[in-house]
Amino acid sequence: MEYNSVTFTAYLSAAIVAALLTVTYCYQFFRQQRTYVFALAAATHTLSLLVIALSFGDRDYSALTLLVFECLHYNVWVLCIALILRAATNKQRLPRSLKILFSIGWPLTAVVLVASLADFEPLLRLSSWFALTLAVIGLVSIEQLFRYAAANDRQIKLMCMNLGVLFLYDIYLYTHSLIFQGLDPLLWQSRAAVSIGTCLFMALGGLLLMQQNDRPAHFNLSRPIAFYTTSLVGVGVLISALALGGYYVRLYGGNWGTVVYSFVLIGAVLAIATVFLSSSIRSQLSVLINKHLFRHKYDYRSEWLGLINYLAQPAENNEVNQRAFYAVASITKAPGGAIWLRKQGYYEPVFQSGIPGFVDLQEEAVDSPFCETFLQSEWVFFPDSGDNEALSQNNEFLPHWARNIPELWLIFPLIVADELVGFMALTKPTADASLTWEDLDMLKTMGRQLASYLKRHQQAEQLVEVRQFDTYNKLVAFIIHDLNNLIAQQALVVRNAERHKDNPAFIEDAIETISNSVDRMNNLLRKLRRDESDLVKRLHLRDVIDQALAECQRSSPVLTADIQDTDKTINADQVRLVMTITNFIKNAQEATPDDGRVHLTLRCSGNNATITIEDNGSGMDWDFIHNRLFKPFDTTKSGKGMGIGVYLSREYISELGGTLNVISAVGEGTTITITLPLNEPLQQGFMSFHEQTVQ
């Protein structure tokens, strides 16, 4: 009686887990997974286990009836395997040998069914042969499924493994019964435990591995799992189970098999229910299974060596960003994208490829939530994540310009140490655009390597600039030294001229000329030696603009202007501010033909002034603006300058707290927009007091 109770519990538990497997495959029907056809086989398997369980309960089923259900569940499994194979071969005709293999079981089942209806008990002597034959057919069918339909489908591969275990155990069971002329009761009871385990793993695989992709599905144990985790956990669980079981039997004796099977049943139901209801646990387990039980999508050693070798090749300064982009594109197969790097408090686009020209790649502030998310969690943005909650968590921080990039796939950070050097955007590859844990790990790893690569080149450029400025400072020192000598010589001429006054008119004129020259050179030296803060004054912006216009009026083309009449003021060094505006005007005149147009506009709004300089000259391309225009000592005016004017102008605008924007197109012209902060208007009472004090 004790054996019947434990066997009933065991097979009833197995039937419940098989029913959950049936529900899983039915769920796959709505997710459009091709393995949903196994729902019929799982349902038949459930029915077979339930009939066996009831036969040990209060139902009295004949042995022939049990044999009918036993044969039927084998045939339905084989039928579903045949349907999957046919779908995997694009509905082509299966080989004749396979058709014969898949159809052998049905005549045998028909014979058993007729014998059951006729109550022909002598057939029971062949029951083990019938079951053994069908189990072998099932195992061979699984081998065909594994060979031809599981190459890139991890779910089918896991299912083949579990069905193989189930059918191998049945082959062992019925072979044992043929040798010893009868079924072993303990082996028959243990068959339910095998069914529970295999159905549980197939159900979990059906929930976790539903996506179809091109990733290799080769089964492979990672070293930590194979040599450490699995061994320690397996041995620990086995020892604990034996210790608890022995302790229970020693204390209480009696029937403890029912407790074990009930515990296994509850655990299996809870495991499947938890995975089915929790998307976060499902995603974590999916990563765990893919990470440790299958061959990786990437050959990390090969990809890493290829990346390092590509970045280690010599490259010019203007090729660094391009090389960084194509290093990533070659691995991810992305057809296009762009790179942003940090410059002057903003992340500016420095390289783009495969993006239409009408797309405006804008700057991004350093302290924006978008950049903060990069730095805090090393997040990879996936704009087109669909209903995947895990990948779309921070999409609300995406800047508006990102939505304008056609076929945008992802944006990932370039981080070195605790610094966000920049970020890179990639467009969708033509093949598989889905993201897995391997893609994210690979992107983050490449991002750190590229950040180090780009940071190193930025520091190298800064070092070169420092050395160039050192040379420039030495040049200024030589000029000052020469000016001192010149002043001394001219002063001597003045003193000697005073001794010869034979021609008073000539001598007086010479003395005045030389004296003025000495005064001018002394003023130049005095300006170079004064502290910069002493030169900052409260200037009327209108006077500054007028002075800049006056210095450029003699050049062609003729400069036109639209100046707002304003009394706004700004705190600045008059010489440097005039030089900054003059520099942009003269550049526009030099880039514009004599019959062209250069126009300056001044507008004040609130506490900001906007100075716009427009021309219809030769213009500049995108690459020149972002990589050469503001680079010191890089000039296109052969023999006419040192290439430092625009750089110094931008730096001074930044010192004043203003902004500079350049819009240009080759052959169409350029528009320079300078925005400067103005002083707060003085109160009338303070102005009156100030005027009285001056008077």
Secondary structure by P-SEA (a helix, b strand, c coil): caaaaaaaaaaaaaaaaaaaaaaaaaaaaaaccccccaaaaaaaaaaaaaaaaaaaccccccaaaaaaaaaaaaaaaaaaaaaaaaaaaccccccaaaaaaaaaaaaaaaaaaaaaaacccccccaaaaaaaaaaaaaaaaaaaaaaccccccaaaaaaaaaaaaaaaaaaaaaaaaaaaccccaaaaaaaaaaaaaaaaaaaaaaacccccccccccccccccccccaaaaaaaaaaaaaaaaaaaaaaaccccaaaaaaaaaaaaaaaaaaaaaccaaaaaaaaaaaaacccccccaaaaaaaaaaaaaaccccccaaaaaaaaaaaaaacccccbbbbbccccccccccccccccccbbbbbcccaaaaaaaaccccccccccccccccccccccccccccccccccccccccccccccccccccccccccccaaaaaaaaaaaaaaaaaaaaaaaaaaaaaaaaaaaaaaaaaaaaaaaaaaaaaaaaaaaaaaaccccaaaaaaaaaaaaaaaaaaaaaaaaaacccccccccccaaaaaaaaaaaccccccbbbbbcccccccccccaaaaaaaaaaaaaaaaaaccccbbbbbbbbbcccbbbbbbbbcccccccccccccccccccccccccccccaaaaaaaaaaaacbbbbbbbccccbbbbbbbbbbcccccaaaaaaaaaaac
